[in-house]
Amino acid sequence: KAGVTQTPRYLIKTRGQQVTLSCSPISGHRSVSWYQQTPGQGLQFLFEYFSETQRNKGNFPGRFSGRQFSNSRSEMNVSTLELGDSALYLCASSLGVGMGNTEAFFGQGTRLTVV
Amino acid sequence: AQSVTQLDSHVSVSEGTPVLLRCNYSSSYSPSLFWYVQHPNKGLQLLLKYTSAATLVKGINGFEAEFKKSETSFHLTKPSAHMSDAAEYFCVSEGYNQGGKLIFGQGTELSVKP
């Protein structure tokens, strides 16, 4: 069974630009979560989508947004990029239904560098 | 609020010696708990999970963890470290009634000396 696929793997953008990252979850998984990983802050939860609805959101500014499509694929968008947005962005997929079903499978991540 | 605390930011062991990575969780209930491993420039791989069945959980690559409710701990152990175990390890809790949200500890970097 194919794992979680994130594209692209690496991105370099300029301050002020916007970027879209993509995540294809494991077949049958309806929950997709996004995390930002930086050396200083560790892993921080961005948001989670389940059946095309945002079910939970972390403490990030409105420049960070996401969406999920009917096939469960998800995208996240960051507008007006800042240097501090440089990070590894990880996508996780899970069944997402009921407690104890949050076992998540992670993609390889997208390394975003803002210059 | 729920939280996960990894008590050591860095642990160094010699190859062939035991590994102990410590984790405490804070929750008013017994959540599902996980240990993930991350090798450099890679995503996270699930090592093992606790979901209120047996308190001693066995995972991949010889790792195991014991859930102790009285101590709110979920420490990760391995009897004999291998060079390939060098990586960052994350103790993770599911968020209570928070959908698929996971709560991560700050991570423990494990170094293995030859």
Interface residues (C-beta under 8 A of the other chain):
Chain A: V4 Q6 S31 V32 S33 Y35 G42 L43 F45 E48 F50 R55 N56 G58 L90 A92 S94 G96 M99 G100 T102 E103 A104 F105 F106 G107 Q108 G109 R111
Chain B: S32 F34 Y36 N41 K42 G43 L44 Q45 L46 K49 T51 S52 F90 E94 G95 Y96 N97 Q98 G99 G100 K101 L102 I103 F104 Q106 G107
